[in-house]
């Protein structure tokens, strides 16, 4: 079993629980077998880099994460390039444009339908466009032209300022601007604003490319994502305790791999036999040492 835990790097205001005995033991006696990432400006997250490497992609290659998501939903992407279209709310002030996570929109299906009908003419099937909707905030586009439309992944922009991540491709930027204008003063947004909900004032297009390689046998665990986004200390600590018991303990007992991914690095450990002379007295990392390891992610 290989488990990839995302969002493992700690944030300000989120401290680890007093003890994580299984993780402490793994980090003390386990063997680090892989490292990915290292560039804070990489358009893909370290977690995505791990998945890309397992599929045979190079360390700086653009990753077709939209096609991966489509295949994970049981839809064969074939050899067509795909892109993920995500409606967003961007908070604007005099200093920055902050992209909120799509989950924060709480967009209803009927609202998503109405918004999509407005932009659907931009993607005519008569010109080879294919469309699949995976959820109210996840629309998939397929078209030959998308092969070169590279942009930072959605996870790179969620809850971050957009200035550093704006895509370089002119066609992609133009399409984003067109969609934003079509949604400006849309009846869905007028109704949402009237009831105090976030408006859908932006869109992100990402994950462009053609799938290749075999889907890796790895379980992606996102239990830390919500408490990280909401800076919920109690939920963060409960998530870590649950991970320690339900994920790390079985890996220690039965073998496997554990990858912890943060903002810059993803590191993979596997259990290793402990020689008798190392079993006493230092049987596990201290929590301070665990914190230090996670800080380095």
Backbone torsions as a table, in degrees:
resi	resn	phi	psi	omega
1	UNK	NA	131.9	174.0
2	UNK	-119.9	120.9	179.8
3	UNK	-115.8	129.7	176.9
4	UNK	-108.2	114.3	180.0
5	UNK	-99.1	117.4	179.2
6	UNK	-86.0	164.0	173.9
7	UNK	59.5	32.0	-176.4
8	UNK	-81.1	-17.5	177.4
9	UNK	-71.0	129.9	-174.8
10	UNK	-71.2	151.9	175.9
11	UNK	-113.0	163.3	177.9
12	UNK	-59.6	130.7	179.9
13	UNK	92.3	-1.8	-179.4
14	UNK	-119.0	102.9	178.7
15	UNK	-99.5	151.7	178.1
16	UNK	-72.3	159.1	174.8
17	UNK	-66.2	167.8	-175.8
18	UNK	-59.9	-29.7	-178.2
19	UNK	-150.7	141.8	171.4
20	UNK	-135.7	76.4	-166.6
21	UNK	-57.6	-38.2	-177.8
22	UNK	-72.6	-41.5	176.7
23	UNK	-66.1	-39.4	177.3
24	UNK	-59.0	-41.7	-179.6
25	UNK	-68.9	-42.5	-178.7
26	UNK	-63.3	-43.7	-178.5
27	UNK	-70.7	-25.0	179.1
28	UNK	-79.6	-45.3	-172.5
29	UNK	-109.3	-13.3	-177.9
30	UNK	-73.6	168.3	179.5
31	UNK	-108.1	127.6	175.5
32	UNK	-79.5	120.9	-171.1
33	UNK	-114.6	-10.5	-179.8
34	UNK	-158.4	147.2	176.7
35	UNK	-137.4	133.2	177.9
36	UNK	-133.1	155.7	178.3
37	UNK	95.6	-149.2	178.5
38	UNK	115.2	-11.5	179.9
39	UNK	-116.4	115.5	-179.8
40	UNK	-66.9	-20.1	-179.9
41	UNK	-94.8	4.0	178.3
42	UNK	-60.3	129.2	179.2
43	UNK	-66.3	-12.7	175.4
44	UNK	-112.8	148.3	179.7
45	UNK	-75.0	159.6	175.2
46	UNK	-56.5	-36.5	177.5
47	UNK	-61.0	-42.7	177.8
48	UNK	-66.1	-35.3	178.0
49	UNK	-63.7	-37.5	176.9
50	UNK	-61.2	-48.5	-178.9
51	UNK	-64.2	-36.9	177.4
52	UNK	-65.1	-43.6	179.5
53	UNK	-62.3	-38.2	179.5
54	UNK	-68.2	-20.6	176.3
55	UNK	-93.9	-3.4	178.4
56	UNK	98.8	10.0	178.2
57	UNK	-80.5	150.5	176.8
58	UNK	-74.4	165.2	-174.3
59	UNK	-68.4	-15.1	178.7
60	UNK	-123.1	11.2	-178.0
61	UNK	-77.5	143.8	174.5
62	UNK	-66.1	135.9	-174.0
63	UNK	-105.7	130.9	-179.1
64	UNK	-83.1	65.1	-174.0
65	UNK	-66.4	-25.6	177.1
66	UNK	-65.7	-44.2	178.1
67	UNK	-64.0	-36.9	176.6
68	UNK	-59.6	-47.0	-178.5
69	UNK	-63.0	-38.4	179.2
70	UNK	-62.8	-46.6	179.6
71	UNK	-63.6	-36.4	179.4
72	UNK	-64.9	-23.0	176.9
73	UNK	-92.6	11.6	176.0
74	UNK	82.4	14.6	179.7
75	UNK	-108.7	120.3	-176.4
76	UNK	-72.2	116.7	-179.0
77	UNK	-76.1	-19.6	-179.5
78	UNK	62.8	-145.9	-179.5
79	UNK	-100.9	9.5	-179.7
80	UNK	-83.2	137.1	173.0
81	UNK	-69.2	140.3	-179.9
82	UNK	-124.7	156.9	176.6
83	UNK	-137.9	148.6	175.3
84	UNK	-97.1	125.0	176.7
85	UNK	-108.0	121.8	-174.3
86	UNK	-125.3	115.6	173.1
87	UNK	-68.4	142.9	-175.4
88	UNK	-139.2	164.4	164.0
89	UNK	-114.1	126.3	178.4
90	UNK	-111.7	123.0	177.0
91	UNK	-83.9	125.1	-177.5
92	UNK	-112.0	136.6	168.8
93	UNK	-142.0	-170.2	-175.0
94	UNK	-68.0	-17.0	-172.1
95	UNK	-113.7	-23.8	-173.4
96	UNK	-159.4	163.9	171.8
97	UNK	-117.8	110.6	-175.5
98	UNK	-102.8	121.5	179.3
99	UNK	-86.8	118.0	174.4
100	UNK	-77.6	162.7	179.3
101	UNK	-72.8	148.4	-178.9
102	UNK	-60.9	-29.1	178.8
103	UNK	-61.9	-29.3	-177.9
104	UNK	-69.3	-16.6	176.9
105	UNK	-68.8	-32.2	-172.8
106	UNK	50.0	50.2	-175.8
107	UNK	-76.4	125.2	178.8
108	UNK	-75.9	157.3	-179.9
109	UNK	-61.4	-40.2	-179.2
110	UNK	-66.8	-33.9	176.7
111	UNK	-68.4	-41.8	178.2
112	UNK	-62.3	-39.7	178.1
113	UNK	-60.6	-45.7	-177.9
114	UNK	-65.4	-41.2	178.2
115	UNK	-65.0	-41.4	-178.7
116	UNK	-65.4	-40.1	-180.0
117	UNK	-58.6	-29.3	-179.7
118	UNK	-71.2	-35.2	-176.2
119	UNK	-100.1	-9.4	-177.0
120	UNK	-55.4	-36.4	178.5
121	UNK	-60.3	-16.9	177.2
122	UNK	-72.1	-14.7	-174.5
123	UNK	-128.8	66.3	-175.2
124	UNK	-69.1	134.8	178.1
125	UNK	-64.8	-25.5	179.2
126	UNK	-67.1	-16.7	178.3
127	UNK	-106.8	16.9	172.5
128	UNK	93.6	4.4	179.8
129	UNK	-76.6	139.3	172.0
130	UNK	-120.2	146.1	-176.0
131	UNK	-135.1	135.2	170.1
132	UNK	-135.0	135.5	175.4
133	UNK	-105.1	122.2	-179.2
134	UNK	-97.9	-7.6	-179.2
135	UNK	173.8	178.1	-176.3
136	UNK	-66.3	-22.2	179.4
137	UNK	-123.3	25.5	179.0
138	UNK	-141.8	101.3	178.1
139	UNK	-113.6	134.7	-178.9
140	UNK	-107.7	130.5	176.6
141	UNK	-115.2	136.7	175.6
142	UNK	-122.1	128.8	178.3
143	UNK	-168.6	147.9	-178.7
144	UNK	-58.9	-31.8	-176.0
145	UNK	-69.4	-14.0	-174.0
146	UNK	-80.0	-6.0	-175.7
147	UNK	-59.5	-33.5	-175.8
148	UNK	-104.9	7.3	-176.6
149	UNK	-89.5	80.4	-176.4
150	UNK	-91.7	138.5	179.2
151	UNK	-151.8	154.5	175.5
152	UNK	-56.1	147.3	-177.3
153	UNK	-67.9	160.9	-179.6
154	UNK	-59.1	-38.9	-179.6
155	UNK	-65.5	-22.1	177.6
156	UNK	-76.0	-25.3	-175.1
157	UNK	-103.8	-21.6	-178.4
158	UNK	-61.8	127.5	179.9
159	UNK	62.3	30.5	178.1
160	UNK	-134.6	161.5	174.4
161	UNK	-73.5	142.3	-172.4
162	UNK	-83.6	-17.0	-172.0
163	UNK	-51.9	-42.5	-175.3
164	UNK	-79.3	-9.6	-171.3
165	UNK	-119.4	7.8	-178.3
166	UNK	-62.4	133.6	-176.5
167	UNK	-67.7	148.9	-179.1
168	UNK	-84.5	-24.0	-175.5
169	UNK	-69.0	122.6	-175.6
170	UNK	-64.5	-41.5	-179.7
171	UNK	-62.1	-38.1	179.6
172	UNK	-68.0	-44.9	178.6
173	UNK	-62.7	-40.1	-179.8
174	UNK	-63.2	-42.8	179.4
175	UNK	-64.6	-42.5	177.4
176	UNK	-58.9	-43.4	180.0
177	UNK	-65.0	-40.0	178.6
178	UNK	-61.1	-45.3	-179.5
179	UNK	-63.8	-43.3	179.4
180	UNK	-59.7	-40.7	179.9
181	UNK	-67.6	-38.3	178.6
182	UNK	-65.4	-30.4	-179.2
183	UNK	-88.4	-12.6	179.2
184	UNK	-65.5	124.9	-178.1
185	UNK	61.5	25.1	173.0
186	UNK	-65.3	145.1	178.8
187	UNK	-52.7	-34.7	177.1
188	UNK	-61.3	-44.4	-179.6
189	UNK	-70.7	-36.0	177.2
190	UNK	-60.9	-43.7	179.6
191	UNK	-68.4	-39.8	179.7
192	UNK	-65.3	-42.4	179.8
193	UNK	-63.8	-36.9	-179.0
194	UNK	-65.3	-32.3	-180.0
195	UNK	-97.0	6.8	175.1
196	UNK	84.7	13.9	178.4
197	UNK	-88.0	160.4	177.5
198	UNK	-66.7	137.7	176.1
199	UNK	-83.0	156.4	176.4
200	UNK	-93.5	90.2	-171.6
201	UNK	-107.4	5.1	180.0
202	UNK	-155.3	177.4	-179.1
203	UNK	-151.6	149.8	176.1
204	UNK	-126.2	134.0	179.7
205	UNK	-117.5	123.5	-171.2
206	UNK	-151.5	177.2	173.8
207	UNK	69.2	23.6	-173.5
208	UNK	-69.2	142.9	174.5
209	UNK	143.4	177.9	-178.2
210	UNK	-102.8	133.0	178.7
211	UNK	-68.7	136.4	166.4
212	UNK	-147.1	160.7	-175.1
213	UNK	86.7	165.2	-179.0
214	UNK	-93.8	139.8	178.4
215	UNK	-58.8	127.3	-176.6
216	UNK	-72.6	152.5	176.6
217	UNK	-85.8	77.5	-179.0
218	UNK	-138.8	140.1	177.3
219	UNK	-97.5	120.3	178.6
220	UNK	-92.0	118.6	-177.6
221	UNK	-106.9	125.4	-177.3
222	UNK	-117.8	25.2	-177.5
223	UNK	-60.4	-24.9	-178.0
224	UNK	-85.2	-11.6	-171.2
225	UNK	-64.8	-50.9	-176.4
226	UNK	-62.8	-49.1	177.7
227	UNK	-63.8	-27.8	176.2
228	UNK	-68.9	-42.5	-178.4
229	UNK	-67.2	-37.7	-177.0
230	UNK	-94.7	-1.1	-177.3
231	UNK	50.0	52.4	-179.4
232	UNK	-99.2	100.9	-174.3
233	UNK	-61.6	-46.9	-177.3
234	UNK	-62.1	-44.2	-179.7
235	UNK	-68.4	-36.6	177.7
236	UNK	-60.5	-46.0	-179.0
237	UNK	-68.8	-38.3	176.8
238	UNK	-64.0	-39.0	179.2
239	UNK	-63.9	-41.9	178.8
240	UNK	-65.3	-40.8	178.9
241	UNK	-64.4	-39.1	177.7
242	UNK	-66.7	-41.6	177.1
243	UNK	-60.7	-41.3	-178.1
244	UNK	-62.3	-42.2	-176.8
245	UNK	-79.4	-43.1	-169.8
246	UNK	-95.3	-19.4	-177.6
247	UNK	-115.0	-54.8	-173.9
248	UNK	-70.7	-42.1	-178.9
249	UNK	-58.0	-47.0	177.6
250	UNK	-63.5	-33.9	177.8
251	UNK	-65.5	-40.8	176.8
252	UNK	-63.2	-40.4	-175.1
253	UNK	-76.5	-40.6	-170.2
254	UNK	-112.0	-4.9	-176.1
255	UNK	89.1	166.0	-178.3
256	UNK	137.5	-163.4	-179.0
257	UNK	-133.0	143.9	175.2
258	UNK	-124.4	123.5	175.3
259	UNK	-111.9	126.6	174.8
260	UNK	-106.9	122.5	-175.6
261	UNK	-117.4	134.5	176.7
262	UNK	-121.5	-149.0	-177.1
263	UNK	-78.6	-30.7	-173.0
264	UNK	-119.4	-33.3	-175.3
265	UNK	-129.5	153.2	167.2
266	UNK	-129.8	127.7	-177.2
267	UNK	-125.0	140.9	-175.0
268	UNK	-117.5	132.1	177.3
269	UNK	-120.7	151.9	172.0
270	UNK	-133.7	144.7	179.8
271	UNK	-61.1	148.1	176.9
272	UNK	-133.7	147.0	177.2
273	UNK	-58.4	141.9	-179.9
274	UNK	-100.0	114.8	176.9
275	UNK	-58.2	149.6	-175.0
276	UNK	-59.1	-32.2	-176.4
277	UNK	-74.9	-9.2	178.5
278	UNK	-103.9	0.1	-174.7
279	UNK	-79.8	-11.7	-179.5
280	UNK	-147.2	133.3	3.9
281	UNK	-96.6	-11.4	-172.7
282	UNK	-86.8	87.0	-175.5
283	UNK	-91.8	-16.2	-177.9
284	UNK	-159.6	161.8	175.8
285	UNK	-66.9	151.2	168.5
286	UNK	-75.0	162.5	177.9
287	UNK	-65.6	-28.6	175.5
288	UNK	-63.4	-38.8	178.6
289	UNK	-70.5	-37.6	175.8
290	UNK	-61.6	-45.8	178.9
291	UNK	-58.9	-40.3	179.4
292	UNK	-63.5	-41.5	178.4
293	UNK	-63.1	-42.7	-178.3
294	UNK	-71.6	-34.6	177.4
295	UNK	-59.7	-30.5	-177.2
296	UNK	-77.4	-6.7	178.8
297	UNK	-78.6	NA	NA
